[in-house]
Amino acid sequence: MLACYHADPDDALITYAFLRYASPGLRKQKYGTFLATHPWFNPNHERDTQTVTEVHKEIAERKAYELEGEPKEVTLRLSTC
C-alpha cells in the first residue's frame, strides 16, 4: 500500500486506504489535509467513524474469543484435494 501511495499520493482512494493502515500519529497528521482536499469523501469518513464507534460499543464488555453459551461438540470433516 505504501508503494501505491508514493506512486500517486493525490489519488483519494489510495490515500484513504493508506491512512487506514498508517500509524496513529501519521494518520492524525495527514487526515485533516486529506478531508480538506477531498471534501466529497466526508460522508465515507463519517460512516466509517460511526461504524467503528458502534463496533467498539458492542464489544466493549466482551473478551475476545469468549464463548457464549455452553460448549457443543462439533465434527469437522476434512477432505483432500
N, C-alpha and C positions, 0 to 999 in steps of 0.2 A: 504494500500500500504506500509505503514511503517513497518508493521509486516513482509510482504514478503521480503522487503529489508533487514531487520535484520536477517531473516532466511537464506538468500542467497545473500549477498552483492556482490558476484563475478559474478552473473548472469547478463549479459549485458542488456537483455530486461527488467528485473525487475528494475535494476538500472536506466535505461533510463526513464522508466515510473515514477519511484520515483522522479527523478530530475525534471521532467516536473511540478510536483506539490510542489516541495520544495521551501522554501523561496529564494528570490534572492541572499542573502548572502551565503546560503548553496550551492545553485546551482553554483554560481561563484567559490566557494571554491573547489567543487568536480568535476566540468565538465571537466576541463583540464586533470585531472588524469584519468577520465573515458575515454576520447577520446584517451589519450596516451596508455591506457591499451587495448582498443578495437579499433584499427585504421580502421578496416573494417567497423565501424559504421559511419565514417566521411561522406560518401555520404548521409546517412539519416539525419545527423545533418545539412549539408549544404542545403539539400532540405527543411527541416523544417524551417531553418533560412530564406531562400528565400521566402517561403510561408508566414511566419509571416510578413516579410518586405512588401510584396505585399499587404497583407490584411491591414496593418497599413496605407499604402499609399492610398489605395482605400477608406478607411473610415475616413481619416484624416479630411476632410472638413465637414463630416456629423455629425449630432447629433443623438444620439441613439433614436430610435423609432419615428423619424421624418417622416411624411407621404410624399410620392412622388406623386404628382398629387392631383386631387380633391378627397375628401372622397366619398365613394359609400355606398349605403345601402346594407346590406348583411343579409340573413336569414340563421340561423344555425338550423338545425333540430336535436333535441336531442332525443335519444331513451333510453329505459331502457332495462336492460339485463334480 
